[in-house]
Amino acid sequence: MYKAVGSRGSRVSRVVWMLEELGEPYEFVPVKLRSPEAYALNPSGKVPILIDGGFTLTDSAAICTYLADKHADKGMGANTGLTGRAEMDSWMHFAQSEFEAPLWNKLRHRFILPSDMRVDVGPAAAYDFASEVKALDRRLGQKQYALGDRFSAIDVLLGDMGAWARAGKFPITSDSVNAYMDRVLERPARTRSQAACGFQ
Ligand SMILES: N[C@@H](CCC(=O)N[C@@H](CS)C(=O)NCC(=O)O)C(=O)O
């Protein structure tokens, strides 16, 4: 059985969502950020962490990609061939290094950094996020999901980030991005994953 290691409210939500989509059995293991238990599994002391038997994997995008690849029969992975993999990588990098970055930066200055290191990054984060919403709007175009008409691991990442944005009152000023976020966040596996992590 998989072990999904993380703290409540962390990116472990996307790992658990992915496992729910795949219908794979798992155990949610609550571990605090930068605790000795987290450092024992991840040199960064960060979560989420996936334990698959003797294999330990960190970083949410890598974990979701690994699970999609391992359970390729469930249809949540990349399109076929080298270009399919490159397309998925492109989306995953966009999601984490661009779409998520302003959200995470603001969260860090609110809750994570030592209090004397915190500054007001709110306006800059809002400016950057608005730009990323426009980019996502253009990337999606008329598509239902990142890869077209098929829900994939990328939508788990982006949907989880959209939920962060909504919780953090970051406006999503695009009807199609809002409709996309509604579409992915209404999935029953998302609801189950939130309950499993104690978010509901
Ligand atoms: N790239 C990593 C980022 C992991 C990460 O920053 N996790 C947060 C919780 S969601 C954390 O453990 N932060 C502790 C810290 O920054 O001190 C991922 O996507 O999993």
The ligand as an SDF file (V2000), in Angstrom:
LIG
                    3D

 20 19  0  0  0  0  0  0  0  0999 V2000
    8.5140   21.1790   -4.9100 N   0  0  0  0  0  0  0  0  0  0  0  0
    7.9530   20.6260   -3.7100 C   0  0  0  0  0  0  0  0  0  0  0  0
    7.6930   21.7040   -2.6900 C   0  0  0  0  0  0  0  0  0  0  0  0
    7.4700   21.0990   -1.3420 C   0  0  0  0  0  0  0  0  0  0  0  0
    7.1330   22.1410   -0.2980 C   0  0  0  0  0  0  0  0  0  0  0  0
    7.5860   23.2990   -0.3370 O   0  0  0  0  0  0  0  0  0  0  0  0
    6.3170   21.7190    0.6470 N   0  0  0  0  0  0  0  0  0  0  0  0
    5.9090   22.5880    1.7320 C   0  0  0  0  0  0  0  0  0  0  0  0
    4.5440   22.1730    2.2590 C   0  0  0  0  0  0  0  0  0  0  0  0
    3.3120   22.2090    1.0120 S   0  0  0  0  0  0  0  0  0  0  0  0
    6.9090   22.4830    2.8520 C   0  0  0  0  0  0  0  0  0  0  0  0
    7.1660   21.3910    3.3010 O   0  0  0  0  0  0  0  0  0  0  0  0
    7.4550   23.6380    3.2680 N   0  0  0  0  0  0  0  0  0  0  0  0
    8.3590   23.7190    4.3540 C   0  0  0  0  0  0  0  0  0  0  0  0
    9.2500   24.9270    4.1950 C   0  0  0  0  0  0  0  0  0  0  0  0
    9.2440   25.5590    3.1140 O   0  0  0  0  0  0  0  0  0  0  0  0
    9.9240   25.2400    5.1540 O   0  0  0  0  0  0  0  0  0  0  0  0
    6.6520   19.8720   -4.0480 C   0  0  0  0  0  0  0  0  0  0  0  0
    5.9850   20.2380   -5.0160 O   0  0  0  0  0  0  0  0  0  0  0  0
    6.3510   18.9040   -3.3800 O   0  0  0  0  0  0  0  0  0  0  0  0
  1  2  1  0
  2  3  1  0
  2 18  1  0
  3  4  1  0
  4  5  1  0
  5  6  2  0
  5  7  1  0
  7  8  1  0
  8  9  1  0
  8 11  1  0
  9 10  1  0
 11 12  2  0
 11 13  1  0
 13 14  1  0
 14 15  1  0
 15 16  2  0
 15 17  1  0
 18 19  2  0
 18 20  1  0
M  END
$$$$
